[in-house]
Amino acid sequence: MQTDDAHGRGPATHQDGPKGPNNGTHIDSHDPAAQDPTPAVAPKKGRVRQKQKHKSPAASTTPANPWPRPYYFEDGLRRVKPYHYTYSTWCKERWRQRELIEIFESEFRDRPLAYYRRAMEGGEVAVNNKAVGPHYVLKNGDCITHTLHRHEPPVTADPIAILHEDDDMIVLNKPSGVPVHPSGRYNFNSITEIMKSERGPDWLAYPCNRLDRLTSGIMFVAKNPKAAVKMSNQIAARTVRKEYIARVIGEFPDGEVVCNQPILAISPKLGLNRVRANGKHARTVFKRLAYYPPGEEGPAPIGKAATSAGNGQPPAWKKGYSIVRCMPVTGRTHQIRVHLQFLGHPIENDPIYANQKVWGLDLGCNDFDASLNSDEDIVSRLSRMGKEDVAEAVAYYDEMIDDYEKRRAEKMSGEICDVCQTPLYTDPGLHELTLWLHSLRYEDKDGAWKYVSPLPSWALPPEGYSGPTEVGGMEALVKAVKDMNPEIVGEADTETP
């Protein structure tokens, strides 16, 4: 599911599905037994969606559901020992009257076709609780299960810091690089599962706002559906103000900068967005917190994607960088990242929006009418990422994770698992675990509550420089748009100075 780095999208499912991990099966969109997870237990605005009419039959093989979770820590990473797992899905309409192996080949390509054929012949893939071969023809009502030896990518070992907790709500500081809930190759290495491992097997999480995997910062996790709906409705009604902090290329202008450029999804499949005249209205307020000019031998940022240069253009690190406060007024997908790119100051280590191989030397700056780069060119270049240069091909979107890995954006280690004969990957690099965008603050506009996280390390003054180590209030940001967006103005903001 594509998430939003500006606004939450309502309470999220706790991802147990019709027969969730506690029963040994899981519905997942990135594997052959895969479709969308079950609806949220507490949908936005209090609407209760109907549960699936069908219940998956019990898996033919009972996989391990280890408790305690098989975590171990090494080299600054939280790792998961490989374990057996069963995915389950119902036959989709487009799969009917097609052979099983054809479906796996066309839709579930995260493993080699030879692996799937071997799994079917070995009884690890079943239909309606019966082992079937690769040439089985699917029909309406079939339930497909796939039991496999699961290898999860490691994530940072940084703890999930709790900023506040009461009977209904947990406010936490999410580490970068950890997905909110199970998705793709991530299961136990997700925020909800890590918290469950710390709080007990019966504990359920109800996330109220969502952050992308690489984005860090404040998250609200409700302890019950009622609290999740209440917070979600507050966020949707814009009675909650949000602030992010970003590290961007170059010297960002001083003072308040309001970006009102509309945003268009030019590739919904990839989750790729850009400023376009026919896009949806979007508004973000920016204010520079600090600017750090380059030293004589300043270090280049991680990865060439944000630093490559040509035709006389200096590398990004030679332009210095700014720490910028960001207040999204609307909530378009990747709004902050897209607006910063349009203003000519993309997030410094953004693998997509600061990538010259995708956007060209100008990195999409002021390309309002797509005259510099057509949508088709941008999508085509992005789709080739990973084939040409591993260091420059970091997939940020959840929808791209499997393609990303399939295209070897994680380097193969050359080793083979002795249990499932799956090729193993090396550890992710720092550029795969971090984006310099952090959810810094959430506050009720009338002052009923406020939560502010510490500044991340990349936003603090570098060695040899002086600069701010904390952020003040949001008054200046709100004042910049109070006439255009009175709904975000609180009682204290209207008082006479």
C-alpha positions as CSV (number, residue, x, y, z in Angstrom):
1,M,0.0,0.0,0.0
2,Q,1.3,3.4,-0.9
3,T,1.7,5.7,2.0
4,D,1.9,9.4,2.4
5,D,4.7,11.4,3.9
6,A,2.4,14.4,4.6
7,H,-0.9,13.1,5.9
8,G,-2.0,9.9,7.6
9,R,-4.6,7.8,5.8
10,G,-6.6,6.6,8.8
11,P,-6.1,3.7,11.1
12,A,-4.4,0.7,9.6
13,T,-5.1,-3.0,9.8
14,H,-3.2,-5.0,12.3
15,Q,-2.5,-7.4,9.4
16,D,-3.7,-10.7,10.8
17,G,-6.0,-11.4,7.9
18,P,-8.7,-14.1,7.9
19,K,-6.1,-16.5,9.2
20,G,-3.3,-14.2,10.4
21,P,0.1,-15.0,11.6
22,N,-1.3,-16.4,14.9
23,N,-2.8,-19.2,12.8
24,G,0.1,-19.7,10.5
25,T,-1.2,-18.1,7.4
26,H,-1.1,-14.6,6.0
27,I,-2.6,-12.8,3.0
28,D,0.0,-10.7,1.3
29,S,0.1,-8.8,-2.0
30,H,3.7,-9.6,-2.9
31,D,3.7,-13.4,-3.0
32,P,1.8,-16.3,-4.6
33,A,-0.7,-16.7,-2.1
34,A,-1.3,-13.1,-2.1
35,Q,-3.9,-10.4,-2.3
36,D,-4.7,-7.3,-0.3
37,P,-4.8,-7.6,3.5
38,T,-8.1,-7.6,5.3
39,P,-9.7,-4.2,5.9
40,A,-8.8,-2.0,8.8
41,V,-10.6,-2.9,12.0
42,A,-11.2,0.7,12.6
43,P,-11.6,2.4,9.2
44,K,-11.4,6.2,8.8
45,K,-14.5,8.2,10.0
46,G,-15.8,5.3,11.9
47,R,-17.1,3.3,9.0
48,V,-17.0,-0.5,9.6
49,R,-16.3,-2.4,6.4
50,Q,-17.6,-5.8,5.8
51,K,-15.3,-8.7,6.5
52,Q,-14.6,-11.2,3.7
53,K,-17.3,-13.7,3.1
54,H,-14.9,-16.6,2.6
55,K,-12.6,-18.1,5.2
56,S,-9.4,-19.7,3.9
57,P,-9.2,-23.4,4.6
58,A,-6.5,-24.4,7.1
59,A,-3.1,-24.7,5.5
60,S,-2.1,-28.2,4.5
61,T,1.2,-27.8,6.2
62,T,1.3,-26.1,9.6
63,P,4.2,-23.7,9.4
64,A,6.2,-22.4,12.4
65,N,4.8,-19.3,14.1
66,P,7.7,-18.7,16.4
67,W,7.2,-17.1,19.8
68,P,9.1,-15.4,21.1
69,R,9.9,-13.9,17.7
70,P,13.2,-15.1,16.2
71,Y,15.0,-11.7,16.4
72,Y,18.7,-11.4,16.9
73,F,21.0,-8.3,16.7
74,E,24.2,-8.0,14.8
75,D,26.2,-5.2,13.2
76,G,23.7,-2.6,14.3
77,L,20.8,-4.4,12.6
78,R,17.7,-6.3,13.8
79,R,17.7,-9.6,12.1
80,V,15.1,-12.4,11.9
81,K,16.1,-16.0,11.7
82,P,14.5,-17.7,8.6
83,Y,11.2,-19.4,9.4
84,H,8.5,-21.3,7.6
85,Y,5.4,-19.3,6.6
86,T,2.2,-19.9,4.6
87,Y,0.6,-17.3,2.3
88,S,-3.0,-17.7,1.3
89,T,-5.2,-16.1,-1.4
90,W,-8.4,-16.7,-3.3
91,C,-8.3,-17.2,-7.0
92,K,-8.8,-13.8,-8.8
93,E,-11.0,-13.5,-11.8
94,R,-8.1,-12.9,-14.1
95,W,-6.5,-16.1,-13.0
96,R,-9.4,-18.4,-13.9
97,Q,-8.8,-21.0,-16.6
98,R,-5.0,-20.4,-16.4
99,E,-2.3,-22.8,-15.2
100,L,-0.9,-22.3,-11.7
101,I,2.7,-22.0,-12.9
102,E,1.6,-19.3,-15.4
103,I,0.1,-17.2,-12.6
104,F,3.3,-17.6,-10.5
105,E,5.5,-16.7,-13.4
106,S,3.5,-13.6,-14.4
107,E,2.5,-12.1,-11.1
108,F,4.8,-13.4,-8.4
109,R,8.3,-13.0,-9.7
110,D,10.3,-12.3,-6.5
111,R,11.7,-15.8,-6.8
112,P,13.0,-17.7,-9.8
113,L,10.4,-19.7,-11.8
114,A,12.5,-22.9,-11.1
115,Y,11.9,-22.4,-7.4
116,Y,8.1,-22.2,-7.9
117,R,8.1,-25.2,-10.1
118,R,10.1,-27.2,-7.6
119,A,7.8,-26.0,-4.7
120,M,4.7,-27.2,-6.6
121,E,6.2,-30.5,-7.4
122,G,7.2,-30.9,-3.8
123,G,3.8,-30.1,-2.4
124,E,4.6,-26.7,-0.9
125,V,1.9,-25.1,-3.0
126,A,-1.6,-26.4,-2.5
127,V,-5.1,-25.6,-3.9
128,N,-8.0,-26.2,-1.6
129,N,-5.8,-28.1,0.9
130,K,-4.5,-30.5,-1.8
131,A,-1.1,-30.6,-3.3
132,V,-1.3,-29.8,-7.1
133,G,1.2,-29.7,-9.9
134,P,2.3,-26.7,-11.9
135,H,-0.2,-27.4,-14.7
136,Y,-3.3,-27.3,-12.5
137,V,-6.0,-25.1,-14.1
138,L,-7.4,-22.6,-11.6
139,K,-11.1,-22.0,-11.2
140,N,-13.5,-19.7,-9.3
141,G,-13.5,-20.5,-5.6
142,D,-10.0,-22.0,-5.4
143,C,-7.9,-21.1,-2.4
144,I,-4.1,-21.1,-3.1
145,T,-1.6,-21.6,-0.3
146,H,2.1,-21.5,-0.5
147,T,4.4,-22.6,2.3
148,L,7.9,-21.3,2.1
149,H,11.1,-20.7,4.1
150,R,10.9,-17.0,4.6
151,H,14.0,-14.7,4.7
152,E,13.3,-11.2,5.9
153,P,15.6,-8.2,5.2
154,P,17.3,-6.8,8.3
155,V,16.3,-3.4,9.6
156,T,18.0,-0.9,12.0
157,A,18.4,-2.1,15.5
158,D,17.5,1.4,16.8
159,P,14.7,1.1,19.4
160,I,11.2,2.3,19.0
161,A,11.2,5.2,21.4
162,I,7.9,5.9,23.3
163,L,7.2,9.6,23.6
164,H,3.8,9.2,25.4
165,E,1.5,6.3,26.4
166,D,-1.9,6.2,28.1
167,D,-4.8,3.8,28.2
168,D,-5.8,4.5,24.6
169,M,-2.8,5.7,22.7
170,I,0.9,5.3,22.2
171,V,2.9,8.1,20.6
172,L,6.2,6.7,19.3
173,N,9.3,7.9,17.4
174,K,9.5,5.5,14.4
175,P,13.1,4.6,13.3
176,S,13.9,5.0,9.6
177,G,13.9,2.0,7.4
178,V,11.3,0.0,9.3
179,P,7.8,-0.5,7.7
180,V,4.8,0.3,9.8
181,H,3.1,-3.0,9.2
182,P,3.9,-6.3,7.5
183,S,4.4,-5.7,3.8
184,G,6.2,-7.5,1.0
185,R,9.3,-9.3,2.4
186,Y,8.9,-7.6,5.8
187,N,6.8,-9.3,8.4
188,F,8.3,-9.6,11.9
189,N,10.6,-6.7,11.0
190,S,7.8,-4.1,11.1
191,I,6.7,-1.6,13.7
192,T,3.5,-3.5,14.7
193,E,5.2,-6.9,15.0
194,I,8.2,-5.5,16.9
195,M,5.8,-3.9,19.4
196,K,3.8,-7.1,19.6
197,S,7.0,-9.0,20.4
198,E,7.6,-6.6,23.3
199,R,4.0,-6.5,24.6
200,G,2.8,-10.1,24.1
201,P,1.2,-12.3,21.5
202,D,-2.4,-11.0,22.1
203,W,-1.5,-7.4,21.7
204,L,-3.0,-5.6,18.7
205,A,-1.8,-2.3,17.1
206,Y,-4.1,0.2,15.4
207,P,-1.9,2.7,13.6
208,C,-3.6,6.1,13.2
209,N,-1.1,7.7,10.8
210,R,1.3,6.1,8.4
211,L,4.8,6.8,7.5
212,D,6.7,5.4,4.5
213,R,9.3,2.8,5.4
214,L,12.3,5.1,5.1
215,T,10.6,8.1,6.8
216,S,11.2,8.4,10.6
217,G,9.4,10.2,13.3
218,I,6.1,10.6,15.2
219,M,3.5,7.9,14.9
220,F,0.2,7.3,16.7
221,V,-0.7,3.7,17.6
222,A,-4.0,3.3,19.2
223,K,-4.7,0.4,21.6
224,N,-8.4,0.0,20.5
225,P,-10.5,0.8,17.5
226,K,-12.4,3.6,19.1
227,A,-9.3,5.6,19.9
228,A,-8.0,4.9,16.4
229,V,-11.1,6.4,14.8
230,K,-11.0,9.4,17.1
231,M,-7.5,10.3,16.2
232,S,-7.9,9.5,12.6
233,N,-10.9,11.8,12.3
234,Q,-9.0,14.6,14.0
235,I,-6.2,14.3,11.4
236,A,-8.6,14.1,8.5
237,A,-10.5,17.2,9.8
238,R,-7.2,19.2,9.9
239,T,-7.6,20.1,13.5
240,V,-4.1,18.5,13.9
241,R,-1.1,20.4,12.7
242,K,2.0,18.5,11.5
243,E,5.6,19.5,11.0
244,Y,8.4,17.6,9.2
245,I,12.1,18.3,9.1
246,A,14.1,17.7,5.9
247,R,17.7,18.0,4.8
248,V,17.8,19.4,1.3
249,I,20.4,20.3,-1.3
250,G,21.8,23.8,-1.4
251,E,20.9,27.1,0.4
252,F,17.2,27.2,0.9
253,P,15.7,30.7,0.8
254,D,15.3,32.5,4.2
255,G,11.9,33.3,5.6
256,E,8.6,31.5,5.1
257,V,8.1,29.9,1.6
258,V,4.6,28.8,0.6
259,C,4.4,26.3,-2.3
260,N,1.0,26.1,-3.9
261,Q,1.8,23.9,-6.8
262,P,-0.7,21.1,-7.8
263,I,0.6,17.6,-7.8
264,L,-0.2,14.8,-10.3
265,A,0.4,11.1,-10.0
266,I,2.1,10.4,-13.3
267,S,2.5,6.7,-12.6
268,P,0.0,5.4,-10.0
269,K,1.6,1.9,-10.3
270,L,5.0,3.3,-9.2
271,G,3.6,5.9,-6.9
272,L,5.5,8.6,-8.8
273,N,4.3,12.2,-8.6
274,R,5.3,15.6,-9.9
275,V,4.1,19.1,-10.1
276,R,1.7,19.6,-13.0
277,A,-1.0,22.2,-13.8
278,N,-3.7,19.5,-14.1
279,G,-2.8,17.9,-10.7
280,K,-4.6,18.2,-7.4
281,H,-4.3,21.3,-5.2
282,A,-1.4,21.0,-2.7
283,R,0.1,23.5,-0.3
284,T,3.2,23.2,1.9
285,V,4.8,25.9,4.1
286,F,8.6,25.8,4.4
287,K,11.0,27.7,6.6
288,R,14.8,27.3,6.7
289,L,16.1,26.3,10.1
290,A,19.8,26.3,9.1
291,Y,22.2,26.3,6.2
292,Y,25.6,24.6,6.3
293,P,27.9,25.6,3.5
294,P,30.3,23.1,2.1
295,G,33.8,22.8,3.6
296,E,36.9,22.6,1.6
297,E,36.7,18.8,1.7
298,G,33.1,18.2,2.7
299,P,32.0,14.6,2.6
300,A,29.7,13.6,-0.3
301,P,26.3,12.2,0.7
302,I,25.5,8.5,0.5
303,G,24.9,7.2,-3.0
304,K,25.5,8.9,-6.3
305,A,21.8,9.4,-7.0
306,A,21.7,12.7,-5.1
307,T,25.2,13.9,-6.1
308,S,26.0,13.0,-9.6
309,A,26.9,15.9,-11.8
310,G,27.6,16.6,-15.5
311,N,28.0,19.4,-18.0
312,G,29.8,21.6,-15.5
313,Q,27.2,21.2,-12.7
314,P,28.9,20.8,-9.3
315,P,28.1,17.8,-7.2
316,A,25.2,18.4,-4.7
317,W,27.5,18.1,-1.7
318,K,29.5,21.1,-3.0
319,K,26.4,23.3,-2.7
320,G,26.1,22.7,1.0
321,Y,22.8,21.7,2.5
322,S,19.9,23.2,4.5
323,I,17.7,21.9,7.3
324,V,14.2,22.9,6.4
325,R,11.0,22.9,8.4
326,C,8.0,21.7,6.5
327,M,4.3,22.1,7.3
328,P,2.0,20.2,4.9
329,V,-1.4,21.9,4.8
330,T,-2.9,19.4,2.3
331,G,-2.0,15.7,2.2
332,R,-0.9,14.6,-1.3
333,T,1.3,11.6,-1.8
334,H,5.0,12.6,-1.4
335,Q,3.9,16.2,-1.2
336,I,6.9,17.4,0.7
337,R,9.4,15.6,-1.5
338,V,7.7,16.8,-4.7
339,H,7.4,20.5,-3.6
340,L,11.0,20.6,-2.4
341,Q,12.1,19.2,-5.7
342,F,10.1,21.8,-7.7
343,L,11.6,24.5,-5.6
344,G,15.1,23.3,-6.6
345,H,16.0,21.9,-3.2
346,P,15.2,18.2,-3.2
347,I,15.9,16.1,-0.1
348,E,19.6,15.4,-0.3
349,N,19.5,11.6,-0.3
350,D,16.2,11.1,-2.0
351,P,16.8,8.1,-4.3
352,I,14.0,9.2,-6.7
353,Y,13.3,12.9,-6.6
354,A,17.0,13.9,-6.3
355,N,18.2,11.4,-9.0
356,Q,19.6,13.1,-12.1
357,K,19.4,9.9,-14.0
358,V,15.6,10.2,-13.7
359,W,15.0,13.9,-13.8
360,G,18.0,15.3,-15.6
361,L,20.5,18.0,-14.4
362,D,17.7,20.4,-13.2
363,L,16.1,17.7,-11.1
364,G,12.6,18.8,-12.0
365,C,13.1,22.3,-10.8
366,N,10.4,24.7,-12.1
367,D,9.3,22.1,-14.7
368,F,5.7,23.1,-14.3
369,D,4.6,22.1,-17.8
370,A,6.9,19.1,-18.2
371,S,8.7,20.9,-21.0
372,L,12.1,19.7,-19.7
373,N,11.1,16.1,-19.2
374,S,7.9,14.4,-20.3
375,D,6.0,12.2,-18.0
376,E,6.7,9.2,-20.3
377,D,10.5,9.9,-20.1
378,I,10.4,10.1,-16.3
379,V,8.5,6.9,-15.9
380,S,10.7,5.1,-18.5
381,R,13.9,6.1,-16.7
382,L,12.5,5.2,-13.3
383,S,11.4,1.8,-14.6
384,R,15.0,1.0,-15.7
385,M,16.4,1.9,-12.3
386,G,18.4,-1.0,-10.8
387,K,19.4,-2.4,-14.2
388,E,22.2,0.1,-14.7
389,D,23.6,1.2,-11.4
390,V,22.9,-0.5,-8.1
391,A,24.1,2.4,-6.0
392,E,21.6,4.7,-7.8
393,A,18.6,2.4,-7.8
394,V,17.0,2.5,-4.4
395,A,13.3,1.8,-4.5
396,Y,11.4,3.9,-2.0
397,Y,7.9,2.8,-2.7
398,D,6.3,-0.3,-1.1
399,E,4.9,-1.3,-4.5
400,M,8.4,-1.4,-5.9
401,I,10.1,-3.4,-3.3
402,D,9.8,-6.8,-5.0
403,D,10.8,-5.4,-8.4
404,Y,13.7,-3.6,-6.7
405,E,15.1,-6.7,-5.2
406,K,14.4,-8.8,-8.3
407,R,16.5,-6.3,-10.2
408,R,19.4,-6.9,-7.8
409,A,19.3,-3.5,-6.1
410,E,20.3,-5.6,-3.2
411,K,23.5,-7.3,-4.2
412,M,23.5,-11.1,-4.1
413,S,25.9,-12.5,-1.6
414,G,26.7,-15.6,-3.7
415,E,25.4,-17.9,-0.9
416,I,22.5,-20.2,-1.0
417,C,20.1,-21.2,1.8
418,D,20.7,-24.8,2.6
419,V,17.0,-25.3,3.5
420,C,15.2,-23.7,0.5
421,Q,18.1,-23.2,-1.9
422,T,17.1,-19.5,-2.2
423,P,19.9,-17.1,-3.1
424,L,20.8,-14.9,-0.2
425,Y,21.4,-11.1,-0.2
426,T,24.0,-8.9,1.5
427,D,23.0,-6.5,4.2
428,P,21.2,-3.3,3.1
429,G,23.4,-0.2,2.8
430,L,22.7,2.9,4.8
431,H,21.1,4.5,1.8
432,E,18.5,1.8,1.8
433,L,17.6,2.4,5.5
434,T,17.4,6.2,5.7
435,L,15.6,9.1,4.0
436,W,16.4,12.6,5.4
437,L,12.7,13.3,6.1
438,H,11.4,13.2,9.7
439,S,8.0,13.6,11.2
440,L,8.9,16.0,13.9
441,R,5.7,17.4,15.5
442,Y,2.0,16.7,15.8
443,E,-0.2,19.2,17.8
444,D,-3.8,20.0,18.4
445,K,-4.4,23.5,16.8
446,D,-6.1,24.7,20.0
447,G,-3.3,23.6,22.2
448,A,-5.0,20.6,23.9
449,W,-1.9,18.4,23.3
450,K,1.4,18.5,21.5
451,Y,4.1,15.9,20.8
452,V,7.6,16.8,19.5
453,S,10.4,14.4,18.8
454,P,14.1,15.1,19.1
455,L,15.8,16.2,15.9
456,P,17.4,13.3,14.1
457,S,21.2,13.2,14.0
458,W,21.4,14.2,10.3
459,A,19.6,17.5,11.2
460,L,22.0,18.5,13.9
461,P,25.0,20.8,13.2
462,P,27.9,18.9,11.6
463,E,31.3,18.8,13.2
464,G,33.0,22.2,13.1
465,Y,29.7,24.1,12.6
466,S,27.3,25.8,15.1
467,G,23.6,25.7,14.5
468,P,20.2,25.0,16.1
469,T,19.7,21.8,18.0
470,E,15.9,22.2,18.6
471,V,12.9,23.8,16.8
472,G,10.6,26.5,18.1
473,G,6.9,26.8,17.8
474,M,4.8,26.7,14.6
475,E,3.4,30.3,14.8
476,A,5.4,31.6,11.8
477,L,4.4,28.6,9.6
478,V,0.7,29.0,10.5
479,K,0.8,32.7,10.0
480,A,2.0,32.3,6.5
481,V,-1.2,30.6,5.4
482,K,-3.8,31.7,8.1
483,D,-5.8,33.7,5.5
484,M,-5.8,30.8,3.0
485,N,-6.3,28.0,5.5
486,P,-8.2,29.3,8.5
487,E,-9.1,25.8,9.5
488,I,-5.6,25.2,10.9
489,V,-5.6,28.4,12.9
490,G,-6.1,27.9,16.6
491,E,-7.4,30.1,19.4
492,A,-3.9,31.1,20.5
493,D,-3.0,32.1,16.9
494,T,-5.9,34.7,16.8
495,E,-4.9,36.5,20.0
496,T,-3.6,40.0,19.6
497,P,0.2,40.1,20.0
